[in-house]
């Protein structure tokens, strides 16, 4: 009886130790599984940021407005403006260009381009494009078109008001119009020698636009001296004297990425936009 009792006690102690060991193992396993879950969530967040292009580094003001002098071959050729405003329900970006009086005598320029964005900041840091309207008069060249985005159905309706034509196109989820794409690019991490890409719907086509980051450069303008980063979008959209060739943009090399200078080739020579005034 004594031996049986000792064996029973030993067995009970052994069973208790086994239970405690199993509990410790399971507890460590549970902690390990929790750690794996946290790592998995972190990796998912990183992947989501990569595929949505959420490398946001810039932080420009809203409202924001830029006024530019347009110079053609070094001669005063007109004025341009670029602004973004908050209309409570949406954000609106407006670009205008107008020729100087002396040029208007033989080549009138009146351009107005508007992009409206709904405040869907899960889409991007500047929201999601809803409409894009272009009204251009440059000499004999006229355009009056609109794009209406239907993101729920991944569709874009293209309307040509001058020729009374309408057509619907399939679009991917993450897409911009040419004007809103510029503001999106301003929020990205720009490194010399590394291109960034943005998907754009324009002129009834989807473009995967490459934006080359060329160099850093210090420039002196009437409004001050700026350290800039020069980019070159490989895009052929309309506006500003019917440009025919490359466009270069000088952005301030800081968190605001202010476009202080733009230059584009036209049919004869090039047009340069120089920042002269604004609120930013």
C-alpha positions, 0 to 999 in steps of 0.5 A: 500500500505504501509503495502504491501510494508513492507511485500514485503520488509520483504519477500525479506529480509527473502528470502535473509537470507534463500539464504545466509543460504543455501549457508553457509550450502552448503559451509560447506557441500562442505568443509566437503565432501572435508575433507572426500575425503582427508581422503578417499585418505589417507586411500587408500594410507595406504591400498595400502602400506599394501598390497604391503608390502611397509614398507620400512625402509632400504636404502643400497647402489647400487652398493654393494658387500660383501666378505665372508669366508666360514667355515665348522665346524670351518675350512676354507672351501671356499669363497662366495660373494654377490653383487648388481649392476646397469646395467642402464636398470636393477639391477642384484644380483649375489651370488657365492660360491667356495670351498677351494682347499683342499675341492675341492679334494673330494667335489668341490663347484662352485655355481653361482646364478643371479637375474635380476630385472627391475626398476619398483619401483612402484612394490617394492623399489628394482624393479621387478624380470625378470629372475633368473638363478641358476648354481650349482655344489656341489660334484655330485649334479648339477643344471642348471635352469632358471626362466623367469617372465612374469608379464604382463600375471602373468606367470613364465617359468621354464627351466631345462637346464640339463634335457631339460625341460620347463614348464609355471606356473601361478604366483601372481602379487607380487612375488620374486625369492629367491635371490631378496626376500632377498634384499626385506626383507632387506627393511622391518621393522623388529621387534623381535618376529614379522614375515614378509612374502614374496611370492617366486617362486622357484623349480616350486612352489609358497611359502609364506615364513615366515621370523622369527625375532628372537633376537638382538645380538652384534657380534664381527667379523674380520671387526668389532663389530656389533649390529645385528638383527637375522632372520630365513627364513623358506625356502628350496632353493638351494645353498651353500653346499646343505643345509639341515636344518635351515638358520640364518642371522645376519643383522646389526641393522641399516638402511643398514641391512648389512648381516654380518654373515650367518649360515646354516646346511648341510648334515654334520655339518654346514657352516658359512659365515663371512663377511671379506671385501667388499664395502657397 
